[in-house]
Amino acid sequence: MESVDKICEQIRGDGAKEVDSILEKARSTAAAIIAKAENEAQQVGDRILKEATEKGAVAKKRVLSSVNLEVRRIRLKAREEVVNAVMDAARADVEKGRKRDDYPRVLAALAAEALRVLEGDEYIVYADRRDLSLLESAVFPLVRELMKKEGRAVKRIEGRALPGSTAGGVQVGVPGGNVIFDNTIEARMYRYRDEIRAIIFEGVFSSEDKIE
């Protein structure tokens, strides 16, 4: 009977040891699982933080780029307004040239420049209505003189009014022809607009104001 009790006690002892072993393995396994989970969670957290940081940097860059574009747009608009104001002032100042004594010579030079690229010896000169009286009385004689010095005879030259007003200058064509050489102030300012803008930029804007 005693031996049976010992055997039972031994079985219980062995069972307890086995239980402890199982529990220890379970605790170890659980600790490993928890550590792995914590590590994965840390990695996920780091990845999320990194992605958020990268997205934040991209968003910041996008916002700064948008701000820079808006600043550039505003500066370009302001610069264009200044350029247009200067050109309008220049156009108005040129128009005052009608009161100058040498205005007939200016018209003659502009007309002669047109004649040099046109063929024939008969021409029609279109000018502002305010300049028509000058054409016959002063401009055409000067044009004939200029062309004669260059070995070109002007058989006939006729003055006509432009349909609208102009700051000055003339348009020249030949009878029955479709080609018109526009040498009005407005046309010349348009042809030389890049050069005029460059002069304005150089004279009005500082290096900080210039936008490439």
C-alpha positions as CSV (number, residue, x, y, z in Angstrom):
1,M,0.0,0.0,0.0
2,E,2.9,2.3,0.8
3,S,4.5,1.6,-2.5
4,V,1.3,2.5,-4.2
5,D,1.2,5.9,-2.3
6,K,4.8,6.5,-3.3
7,I,4.0,5.7,-6.9
8,C,1.0,8.1,-6.8
9,E,3.1,10.8,-5.2
10,Q,5.8,10.3,-7.8
11,I,3.3,10.6,-10.5
12,R,1.9,13.7,-9.0
13,G,5.4,15.1,-8.7
14,D,6.2,14.2,-12.3
15,G,3.0,15.7,-13.4
16,A,3.7,18.9,-11.6
17,K,7.1,19.1,-13.2
18,E,5.5,18.5,-16.6
19,V,3.0,21.2,-16.0
20,D,5.7,23.6,-14.9
21,S,7.7,22.7,-18.0
22,I,4.6,23.2,-20.2
23,L,3.9,26.5,-18.5
24,E,7.5,27.7,-18.8
25,K,7.4,26.8,-22.5
26,A,4.1,28.6,-22.8
27,R,5.5,31.7,-21.1
28,S,8.6,31.6,-23.2
29,T,6.5,31.2,-26.4
30,A,4.2,33.9,-25.3
31,A,7.1,36.2,-24.5
32,A,8.6,35.5,-28.0
33,I,5.2,36.1,-29.6
34,I,4.8,39.4,-27.7
35,A,8.3,40.5,-28.5
36,K,7.8,39.7,-32.2
37,A,4.5,41.5,-32.2
38,E,6.0,44.5,-30.4
39,N,8.9,44.5,-33.0
40,E,6.4,44.3,-35.9
41,A,4.3,47.0,-34.3
42,Q,7.5,49.2,-33.9
43,Q,8.4,48.5,-37.6
44,V,4.8,49.4,-38.7
45,G,4.9,52.5,-36.6
46,D,8.3,53.5,-38.0
47,R,7.0,52.9,-41.5
48,I,3.9,54.9,-40.9
49,L,5.9,57.7,-39.3
50,K,8.3,57.6,-42.2
51,E,5.5,57.7,-44.8
52,A,3.8,60.5,-42.9
53,T,7.1,62.4,-42.8
54,E,7.7,61.8,-46.5
55,K,4.1,62.8,-47.3
56,G,4.5,65.9,-45.1
57,A,7.7,66.8,-46.9
58,V,6.0,66.3,-50.3
59,A,3.0,68.4,-49.2
60,K,5.3,71.1,-47.9
61,K,7.2,71.1,-51.1
62,R,4.0,71.3,-53.1
63,V,2.7,74.2,-51.0
64,L,6.0,76.1,-51.3
65,S,6.0,75.5,-55.0
66,S,2.4,76.8,-55.3
67,V,3.3,79.8,-53.2
68,N,6.4,80.5,-55.4
69,L,4.3,80.2,-58.6
70,E,1.7,82.6,-57.2
71,V,4.5,85.1,-56.2
72,R,6.0,84.8,-59.7
73,R,2.5,85.3,-61.3
74,I,1.9,88.4,-59.2
75,R,5.4,89.8,-60.0
76,L,5.0,89.1,-63.7
77,K,1.6,90.8,-63.7
78,A,3.0,93.8,-61.9
79,R,5.9,94.0,-64.2
80,E,3.6,93.8,-67.3
81,E,1.5,96.6,-65.8
82,V,4.6,98.8,-65.4
83,V,5.8,98.0,-69.0
84,N,2.4,98.8,-70.4
85,A,2.2,102.0,-68.5
86,V,5.6,103.1,-69.7
87,M,4.7,102.2,-73.3
88,D,1.4,104.1,-73.1
89,A,3.3,107.1,-71.7
90,A,5.8,106.8,-74.6
91,R,3.0,106.5,-77.2
92,A,1.3,109.6,-75.7
93,D,4.6,111.5,-75.8
94,V,5.3,110.5,-79.4
95,E,1.8,111.7,-80.4
96,K,2.8,115.1,-79.0
97,G,5.4,115.1,-81.7
98,R,2.8,116.5,-84.1
99,K,3.5,119.9,-82.6
100,R,7.2,119.7,-83.4
101,D,8.7,121.7,-86.3
102,D,10.4,118.7,-87.7
103,Y,7.3,116.5,-87.7
104,P,7.0,116.7,-91.6
105,R,10.6,115.4,-91.9
106,V,9.7,112.5,-89.6
107,L,6.7,111.6,-91.7
108,A,8.8,111.9,-94.9
109,A,11.5,109.6,-93.5
110,L,8.9,107.0,-92.5
111,A,7.3,107.2,-95.9
112,A,10.6,107.0,-97.7
113,E,11.5,103.9,-95.7
114,A,8.3,102.3,-97.0
115,L,9.0,103.3,-100.6
116,R,12.4,101.6,-100.5
117,V,10.8,98.2,-100.1
118,L,7.9,98.8,-102.6
119,E,8.2,98.5,-106.4
120,G,7.0,101.0,-108.9
121,D,6.9,104.8,-109.1
122,E,3.3,105.5,-107.9
123,Y,2.3,105.3,-104.3
124,I,-0.6,105.9,-101.9
125,V,0.3,107.2,-98.5
126,Y,-2.3,106.7,-95.7
127,A,-2.1,108.9,-92.7
128,D,-4.1,110.2,-89.8
129,R,-6.7,112.8,-90.9
130,R,-4.8,115.3,-88.8
131,D,-1.7,114.8,-90.9
132,L,-3.3,115.0,-94.4
133,S,-2.7,118.7,-94.9
134,L,1.0,118.2,-94.1
135,L,1.4,115.4,-96.8
136,E,0.8,117.6,-99.8
137,S,2.3,120.8,-98.4
138,A,5.5,119.5,-96.8
139,V,5.9,115.7,-96.6
140,F,5.6,114.7,-100.3
141,P,8.2,117.3,-101.5
142,L,10.6,115.9,-98.9
143,V,9.9,112.4,-100.0
144,R,10.5,113.2,-103.7
145,E,13.8,114.8,-102.7
146,L,14.9,111.9,-100.6
147,M,14.1,109.4,-103.4
148,K,15.7,111.5,-106.1
149,K,19.0,111.4,-104.1
150,E,18.8,107.7,-104.1
151,G,18.2,107.6,-107.9
152,R,14.5,106.8,-107.7
153,A,11.8,109.0,-109.3
154,V,8.4,109.3,-107.8
155,K,5.9,109.7,-110.6
156,R,2.8,110.1,-108.5
157,I,2.1,110.1,-104.8
158,E,-1.3,110.4,-103.3
159,G,-2.4,111.0,-99.7
160,R,-5.4,109.3,-98.1
161,A,-6.9,109.2,-94.6
162,L,-6.6,106.1,-92.5
163,P,-10.0,104.8,-91.3
164,G,-8.9,105.3,-87.7
165,S,-6.6,107.6,-85.7
166,T,-2.9,106.9,-85.1
167,A,-0.2,108.3,-82.9
168,G,1.7,109.2,-86.0
169,G,3.5,107.7,-89.0
170,V,2.1,106.4,-92.3
171,Q,1.0,103.4,-94.2
172,V,2.2,103.1,-97.8
173,G,1.0,101.0,-100.7
174,V,0.8,101.1,-104.5
175,P,-2.3,101.7,-106.6
176,G,-4.2,98.4,-107.1
177,G,-1.7,96.5,-104.9
178,N,-2.5,94.4,-101.9
179,V,0.8,95.0,-100.1
180,I,0.7,97.8,-97.5
181,F,3.9,98.8,-95.6
182,D,2.7,99.8,-92.2
183,N,5.0,102.4,-90.8
184,T,2.7,104.0,-88.2
185,I,4.0,104.6,-84.7
186,E,1.9,101.7,-83.4
187,A,3.2,99.3,-86.0
188,R,6.8,100.3,-85.3
189,M,6.3,99.9,-81.6
190,Y,4.9,96.4,-82.2
191,R,7.8,95.4,-84.5
192,Y,10.4,96.7,-82.1
193,R,8.5,95.6,-78.9
194,D,11.2,93.2,-77.7
195,E,13.9,95.9,-78.0
196,I,11.6,98.5,-76.3
197,R,10.8,96.0,-73.5
198,A,14.5,95.4,-73.0
199,I,15.1,99.1,-72.7
200,I,12.3,99.5,-70.2
201,F,13.6,96.5,-68.2
202,E,17.1,97.9,-68.1
203,G,15.9,101.4,-67.2
204,V,13.1,100.7,-64.8
205,F,13.7,97.3,-63.0
206,S,16.4,96.4,-60.7
207,S,18.2,93.1,-60.9
208,E,15.9,91.8,-58.1
209,D,12.8,92.7,-60.0
210,K,13.9,90.9,-63.2
211,I,12.2,87.6,-63.7
212,E,13.7,85.1,-66.1
